[in-house]
Amino acid sequence: MAGRTWHCSARPKQKWFRTFLELPGGTPSHDTFGRVFARLNPDAFEKCFVAWISSLAACGDGRWIAIDGKAIRRSFEQAWDKSGMAHLVSAFVVSNQMVFGQCKVEDKSNEIVAIPKLLELIDIKGATVTIDAIGCQKEIAGQIVRQGGNYVLAVKDNQSMLRQKVQALMTEARQENREGWSGDFHEQTGGGHGRIETRKVWCISDVQWREEIGQQWPGLRSVAMVEATRQVSGQAATTECRYYISSLEGRDAQAMGSALRGHWGIENRLHWQLDVTFQEDQSRTRGHGAQNYSRRRRIALNLLRREQASKVSIRGKRKRGGWDHDFLLTLITG
């Protein structure tokens, strides 16, 4: 929401605000909010955010945590130089769709640096962390294991030798009548609006080449493959294969498939909500303000998701919170 609009909508609520706030100068102006968030130390704000969200619900105990990055596309200083736009890496708990941590990087390539910092901020003991190919690094895998978690890391061309080995093993395991392999398989079909998607998941726990590279990847216990076939009415079917390495045993293909699907769901459940409901990509806030305002949006999204009594959309809850003081207080206090 634009700052000037926020200021105008705050004035009619002064009486309500004064029930629990001292406002000797009235509601703060748009510029005051901008200065406060620009000067607020983002690292200190993040520590407070993590402490708050951890008090609501733990992110361990067998949960799946998706880590992914997102750029705030209009947070650059000058139109001719967009290199300074804020890029944020978030930890998203798939089960309750809540953000548990966030870290700023200069651009997408620096996510490798940001992911370890983000992992240090959150408690992942007993949880399983899913990360795209950019996070498929031995150091990151080792950190997750040391912190008591498990990992599922996507393997793509940035790890070409590893991808070839995983692909060869999966090809061998899928051959008919192969003896002695240990793993699991699950198939699921769904769709709608003229689209049918079939997802097949293979997990292999007896990694034959483990002696060769197993010690290089801490905790490596299994590999997996997802074959997704998409059929759209009137078009030829398309098939895509994705490969993964994991510290899990690899004996539950259904759980693996659900978790990986949940990881890709971060685009709809987090990024889409921030862009469409909160108009994050339209924000022109820069510097510390960009990541601090983004963190504020994630706090608001967590509060809105936590409220389960209203059977309306996130946008509907947000609008009702602006109209109904009792509902707004319910959102804030839980």
N, C-alpha and C positions, 0 to 999 in steps of 0.2 A: 504494500500500500504506500502510495507516495507520502512523503513527510508532511507536506502542507495539508493534505486531506486528513492525515492522522491528527494534526493539531486542531483542525476545525471540529473533528468529531469528538475530541477530548473535552472541549469546553463545556458541552452540555452535561458531562459526567463529573464536573467538579464537586458537586454535592456528594456524590457517591464516593469519589476518591477521598474526600475529607473525612469520611468515616474511619479511615485507617491510615491516612497520610497527612502530614502537615504541608500545606501549600501556601506559604505566605505571599508568593508572587503569582499565584494562579498556576494553571497548567504550563509546563515548560514549552518553549517554542520549538519549531522545527530545527532551527540552527543549534539550539541547546542540546537537543538529542544528538545531532550530528557531531558536535564537539565532544560530548561525553563518550560516545562509542568509538570515535577516532583516537581518543587518548587512552582508552581502556586497554590494559595489557592483555593481548589475546591468549597468552599462555596461562596467565592467572585465571582468566575467564573460563578457559577450557577445563582447568582443574576443578573449579567450582561446578561447572556443568557436569563433569564426570561424577563428582561426589554426589550431586543431587540425583542424577539418573540412577546411580548405583543404589541409592536408598529406596528407590521405587521398585526395582527388580534386578536381581543378579543376572549377569549374562553368561554364567557358567552352567554347571549341572546338565551337560549333554546338549546344550543349545547350539544352533548353527549361527555363526556370525559372518556376514558378508562384508568384505572390505572393497570399496570401489571409489573412484574419483569423479569429480564434477567441476566444470569451469563455470564461473559466473561471467557470462559472455560480454556484459557491458561495463565491467568494473575496471576497464583500462583508463589510463590518464589522457591519451590523445588518440584521435580517430586514425591517425596515420601510423600509430605504434600500439598494437594490441598485445604486445608481448607481456605487458604488466598486469593482465587480467588475473584475478584471484582464481586459484585452482585448489579445491578442497578435497581431502580424502576422508571418507566417513566410515565408521563401523556401524553396521545395521544388523540388529537381531531379527532374523527372519520370522520367528514364531509370533512375536508381538509387534513386529514392524516398527520398532523404536530405534532411534539413533543413540548409540552409547558413547560415541567419541568422534572427534573431528580434528584434522590437522591441515595446515596450509602449506602448499608447495608453490614454486615459481611456475612450473608447467607440468604437463603430464609425465614427461620423462623423469622428473624428480620424485615420482611416487615411490621409487625404490628407497629413497632416503626417508620419506615421510612415514611409510608403513611401519618400520621398526619403532619410530617415536610414538605412533598411535598405539601400537601394541603395548608399549610400556605404560600407557595411561590407563588401560582397562584390564580388568581381571578376566582372563580367558581360561582359568583352570577348569577342566572338565568340559570345555566347549570345543567345537570344531570350527575352524576358520577357513572360509573359502575366499580365494583371491584369483583374479584373472592372471594372464600370462606374465604381465609385467612384474608380478610378485613372486614368480617362480624362481626363487633365488635360494641357494643353500643356506646363507646367513639368516634369511627370514624363516625358513623351515626350522632351523636350529633354535631360533628364538622362541618360536611357538611351542616347541617341545619342551624347552627349558622352563617356560612359564606354565607348564602343565596342561597344554591344550593339544589338539590334533589339527591337522591341516589337510585340505584338498586343494591342490594347486593346478591350474590349467597349464597345459604344455603346448606351446605353439612354436613358430619358426625362430623365436628368439633363443630357444634351446633346441637347435636343429638335431644334434646327435641324440639327445634324450628323447625327442619326439620320434626319431627313427626307431629307437629301441622299443619304446612303448608300442608303437604301431606294429612292429614286427611281432612282438609278443602277443598282442591282441589278435592279429591275423592267424597266428599259430593256434591260439586257444580256441578260436571259433571254427577251426577245421573239424569236420565231422569225425566222430570216433576217436578224438584225441584222448589218450589215456593219462591218468594221473594228475589232472589239473584240479585245482581247488579254487572255487569262487562261486559266483551267483549271477543270475540273469533275471531281468524284469522287463516287461513290455507294457506300455500304456498307450491308449488311443483316445484322443479327445478332439474337440474343435467346435466350430460354430461359424455362422455368417458365411457359409459356403466354403469353409476351410476345414480340412481334416489333418491332424498331426499325429504321427506315430513316433513314440520315443522308445528306443531299445537301449538298455543299460547293461553292460557287462562289467563285472568286477573280478579281478584275478588276484589271489592272495599268494600263490606260489610263484614269486618273481624269479624266473630262471637266471637272469643276469644280475641277480642281487650281489653276488660276490664281486662283480666287476665294478659297479658304481654304488652299491648299497651303502657303503661306509661314507661316501661323499654326501649323501642326503640323509641327514639325521632322522631316525625314526621311520624310514621308508618301509612300508609293509605291503602295499598293494598298488595296483594301477587300475584305471577304469576307462571305459569308452562309452560315449553317448552317441547313438546314431539317430538323428532326427530327420524324418521324412515328412515333407509338407506338401499337401495336395490342395490346390485351389481350383474351384470349379472352372472348367474351361481352359486350364493351363496344365502344362506338363509338371509332373511331380519333381521336387528337388530334394536332395539328400545331403546332409552335412554331418561330418563326424568330428567329435571333439575328444581330446585325450587328457587324462589327469593322472597325477601321482598323489599318493595319500599315505598318512601314518595310520589310518584305520585298517582293520583286519581285512576288509574287502569281502565280507560274507553277507552283506545286506544291500543288494542292488536297488531295491525299492527305496530305502532310506537315502542312498546315495543320489538317486535320480531326483527325489523330492528336494533334497538340499541344493543340488545344482540348479534346478529350476527356480528355487527360491532366490538363489544368487542373482540370476538374470532378472528376477522380478524387482530388484532394487531400482531398476530404471522406471518402472511404473509406480511402485509404492513410495519411493522417496524422491527421485529426481523429477518425475512428472508432477508430483504434488507440489514441490517447491517452485517449479516453473509456472504451472497453470494456476494453482490456488494462491500462491504467495508472490507470483510474478518475479521470481528471483533473477531470472536472466535479464529483466528490464532495469534492475537496480544499477544506478550510476555511482553508488557509494564506493570510495576507493580507500587504499591504504588499510590500516587496522580496522577501519569502519566496515570494510567489505566483509571480512571474515567474522567480525563481531556481530554484525547484523545478520549474517548467515546463521550464526550459532543461535541467535535469538529466534530465527524462523524455525530452527530445528527444535528448540524448546517448546515453541507454540505447537508444532506438529505433534510432538510427543504427548503434550497435554490433551490435544484433541483426540488422538488415538486412544489414550487411556480412558476417556469417557465412553462407556459402552451402552449406557441406557438409551441414548437417542439413536434411532434407526435412520439416520440421515447421513449424507456425505460429509466429508471434511469441510468442504466449502459451506454446506448448510450449517454445520456446527459453528463455524467461524462467524457467519452472519448472525446467527442467533445470539452468540456471545456479545456481539456489538449492540444488540437490542435489549436483551434480557439480563439485568444485573444479577439476578439470582443464579441463572445458568452460568454466567461469567465467573461468579464466585465458586461455583461447583467445579468448573474447569481448573481454576487456579489452585484450589485447596484439595481437590480430589475427593 
